[in-house]
Amino acid sequence: MTDDETDLAAAVDRFLEEADAAFDQYEQGYADADATVSVLRSHVDDLRDARE
């Protein structure tokens, strides 16, 4: 696996963990839908940046 592939795999893992945490906070009532979508968009942007 190349360094780029390793970095991308780490970014995907980080995204999945952060997305799961955002969903958990929403499901527990700590965040509303708008806040959860905003957090997820931020994590998607981070993942896109890592891909580039």
ChimeraX commands (.cxc) that place a marker at each C-alpha (Angstrom):
marker #1 position 0.00,0.00,0.00 radius 0.5
marker #1 position 1.38,3.42,-0.94 radius 0.5
marker #1 position 1.57,6.36,1.45 radius 0.5
marker #1 position -1.32,8.02,-0.40 radius 0.5
marker #1 position -3.46,4.90,0.00 radius 0.5
marker #1 position -2.56,4.67,3.68 radius 0.5
marker #1 position -3.42,8.34,4.21 radius 0.5
marker #1 position -6.74,7.91,2.40 radius 0.5
marker #1 position -7.59,4.78,4.39 radius 0.5
marker #1 position -6.87,6.68,7.61 radius 0.5
marker #1 position -9.07,9.56,6.44 radius 0.5
marker #1 position -11.91,7.17,5.66 radius 0.5
marker #1 position -11.58,5.53,9.07 radius 0.5
marker #1 position -11.58,8.94,10.76 radius 0.5
marker #1 position -14.65,9.99,8.75 radius 0.5
marker #1 position -16.57,6.87,9.70 radius 0.5
marker #1 position -15.76,7.29,13.38 radius 0.5
marker #1 position -16.75,10.96,13.35 radius 0.5
marker #1 position -19.94,10.27,11.38 radius 0.5
marker #1 position -20.91,7.53,13.82 radius 0.5
marker #1 position -20.33,9.95,16.72 radius 0.5
marker #1 position -22.52,12.59,15.05 radius 0.5
marker #1 position -25.32,10.06,14.51 radius 0.5
marker #1 position -25.00,8.87,18.11 radius 0.5
marker #1 position -25.32,12.43,19.42 radius 0.5
marker #1 position -28.40,12.94,17.27 radius 0.5
marker #1 position -29.99,9.67,18.36 radius 0.5
marker #1 position -29.37,10.51,22.03 radius 0.5
marker #1 position -30.99,13.92,21.58 radius 0.5
marker #1 position -27.84,15.97,22.10 radius 0.5
marker #1 position -28.01,17.50,18.59 radius 0.5
marker #1 position -30.83,18.40,16.25 radius 0.5
marker #1 position -31.01,17.38,12.61 radius 0.5
marker #1 position -29.60,20.67,11.27 radius 0.5
marker #1 position -26.59,20.50,13.57 radius 0.5
marker #1 position -25.98,16.88,12.67 radius 0.5
marker #1 position -26.09,17.62,8.94 radius 0.5
marker #1 position -23.69,20.52,9.44 radius 0.5
marker #1 position -21.24,18.29,11.32 radius 0.5
marker #1 position -21.49,15.59,8.64 radius 0.5
marker #1 position -20.89,18.14,5.87 radius 0.5
marker #1 position -17.76,19.28,7.66 radius 0.5
marker #1 position -16.52,15.70,7.90 radius 0.5
marker #1 position -17.30,15.10,4.21 radius 0.5
marker #1 position -15.28,18.21,3.34 radius 0.5
marker #1 position -12.37,16.87,5.40 radius 0.5
marker #1 position -12.61,13.54,3.59 radius 0.5
marker #1 position -12.63,15.27,0.19 radius 0.5
marker #1 position -9.57,17.28,1.18 radius 0.5
marker #1 position -7.76,14.10,2.18 radius 0.5
marker #1 position -8.60,12.50,-1.16 radius 0.5
marker #1 position -7.09,15.43,-3.04 radius 0.5
marker link #1:1,2 radius 0.2
marker link #1:2,3 radius 0.2
marker link #1:3,4 radius 0.2
marker link #1:4,5 radius 0.2
marker link #1:5,6 radius 0.2
marker link #1:6,7 radius 0.2
marker link #1:7,8 radius 0.2
marker link #1:8,9 radius 0.2
marker link #1:9,10 radius 0.2
marker link #1:10,11 radius 0.2
marker link #1:11,12 radius 0.2
marker link #1:12,13 radius 0.2
marker link #1:13,14 radius 0.2
marker link #1:14,15 radius 0.2
marker link #1:15,16 radius 0.2
marker link #1:16,17 radius 0.2
marker link #1:17,18 radius 0.2
marker link #1:18,19 radius 0.2
marker link #1:19,20 radius 0.2
marker link #1:20,21 radius 0.2
marker link #1:21,22 radius 0.2
marker link #1:22,23 radius 0.2
marker link #1:23,24 radius 0.2
marker link #1:24,25 radius 0.2
marker link #1:25,26 radius 0.2
marker link #1:26,27 radius 0.2
marker link #1:27,28 radius 0.2
marker link #1:28,29 radius 0.2
marker link #1:29,30 radius 0.2
marker link #1:30,31 radius 0.2
marker link #1:31,32 radius 0.2
marker link #1:32,33 radius 0.2
marker link #1:33,34 radius 0.2
marker link #1:34,35 radius 0.2
marker link #1:35,36 radius 0.2
marker link #1:36,37 radius 0.2
marker link #1:37,38 radius 0.2
marker link #1:38,39 radius 0.2
marker link #1:39,40 radius 0.2
marker link #1:40,41 radius 0.2
marker link #1:41,42 radius 0.2
marker link #1:42,43 radius 0.2
marker link #1:43,44 radius 0.2
marker link #1:44,45 radius 0.2
marker link #1:45,46 radius 0.2
marker link #1:46,47 radius 0.2
marker link #1:47,48 radius 0.2
marker link #1:48,49 radius 0.2
marker link #1:49,50 radius 0.2
marker link #1:50,51 radius 0.2
marker link #1:51,52 radius 0.2
view
